[in-house]
Amino acid sequence: MRLNTRAVHAGDRKHSGSWVPVTTPIHTAVSYFYDEAADLERVFANEMAGPNYSRHGNPTNEALEELVTSLESGAQSGNGALACSSGMAALHLAITAALLDRKRVILAASALYGATINMLMKILEPTGIETVFVDFNDEPATAAAIAEHRPGALLMEAISNPLLRVAPLDRIAAMAKDAGAQLIVDSTFATPLIVRPLELGATFVVHSLTKYLSGHGDVLGGIVVTDSANIEAVRTLAKSLGPVLGPFESYLAMRGIKTFPVRMERQCANSCRVASWLAAHPAVERVYFPSDPAHPDAAIVKRLFAPNLYGAIVSFEVRGADRDRIFRLMNAFRLVIPATSLGDVQTMVSYSAMSSHRELSPKHRARLGIKDNLLRLSVGIEAVEDIISDLDQALKS
Ligand SMILES: Cc1ncc(COP(=O)(O)O)c(C=O)c1O
C-alpha cells in the first residue's frame, strides 16, 4: 500500500485476540464490517449480535446501556436501555415509544421540570399529542383524570423539580396498568440508589445522565430504560430519529457511574445536614427536603425510598427576598457555584424562576408553588462544614 493509503488504514481495526481491556474503550468508528459480508447481512437482519453503524448501535454506548439497565433492573430480566444525547432527547424518545400504539394523550404530573412542561405544551401539543396535567399526589383526582381522558401514557418525576414532591409511584403504576397506559418516570433526581421505578411497575425510566449518574459536569446525555416489550420499539425509533449519544460521552458517563453510589450516599448525607441547618436559619423562610417528617409526602418516601436516602437537592425560600436580593445572595457565594445544573460533585445553586422554570409564565410558576424567593441547592461531596459556612456567610451578607 502507498503512504497515502497506509495513512488512512494502518494500525486500525486490529482483532483483540485473547486480551481484554479492563475498561470499555471509546469506539469512535461509525461503521463496522465483518470477515464475511454475509455476517454483516446477519447483523443488519438482527440474526447476529454486533454493530454495523453507530446510529444503530455502538459498542461503547452498548456497554453504558448494559450498565444502566443493570442499575435499574434489580431482579427483572429482559430490560434494555438506549443512551441519548441529552435527558430531553431521552424523554422525547420515551414518550414517542410509549404512545406508538396508544391514544395520543398524556396524563402528566403538574410538578415537572420546566423544559418538560414546555416540550409537552409547546412542542408536542401542536403535533396532536394532548397533555392533561394533574396533581399525582391527589390519587382520587388522578384516578378520575385517567377515567375521563383514557391516556396512552402517564408521565411523572420520581422526585419533582424543584419542590421535591414524591408521588405514590407504585399506586400510579398500578392505575396506569389497569387503564392500559404506560408509565414514564423521570428518575433523574432520585437515581437508582434511592428508587427503581421499573421494579414498582413503571414501563419507562428516563435519566438525564448529565446529572448524578455522570456527576462531574462534563457530560450532556440521557438514557431510556424499559422492559422487554418496549425496548425493540425504542431501538427502532432511535435508528430512524437518531437522538443517540456519542461514544466519548458514553465513556465519560461510564467512568462517572463507577463512583455514582459512593458520591450519591455522601451527597444525600450532606443534604440532610444542610437541610436541617437551613431550617433553623432566621433568613430562611421555608425548606423543602423529603427527610422532614412534616414533608407532605413523608409516608410515601418511607414506603418507597431506600432507608435514610432522600436525594441531594435542598430547595429553600429566602425570607422576604425579591429577584435583586436573590441575585446579590448568588453573587455572595464563594464555594457554592451559582450555575445551572445539578447532581455534580460541586455544590451548585440555581434560581428556578430564572433557569429550570423560566419558560413558564409567572402565573404558571405561582400555581406550581415556585416562588420568586426560591433557590435550589444541589449539594455536592465537599466537607459539609464548608458548604454550611459558605451558606452562612452568603446569607449574612
Ligand atoms: C428532572 C430533569 N429531567 C430532565 C432534565 C433534562 O436533562 P438534560 O439537560 O440532560 O437534557 C433535567 C435538567 O435539568 C431535569 O432536571
The ligand as a Gaussian input file, in Angstrom:
#p B3LYP/6-31G(d) Opt

LIG

0 1
 C      -35.697000      16.323000      36.200000
 C      -34.977000      16.630000      34.936000
 N      -35.216000      15.874000      33.841000
 C      -34.600000      16.111000      32.667000
 C      -33.683000      17.132000      32.539000
 C      -33.044000      17.383000      31.202000
 O      -31.764000      16.893000      31.177000
 P      -30.679000      17.372000      30.059000
 O      -30.251000      18.729000      30.467000
 O      -29.621000      16.324000      30.157000
 O      -31.389000      17.376000      28.762000
 C      -33.387000      17.932000      33.649000
 C      -32.419000      19.035000      33.531000
 O      -32.202000      19.797000      34.460000
 C      -34.054000      17.679000      34.866000
 O      -33.845000      18.441000      35.967000

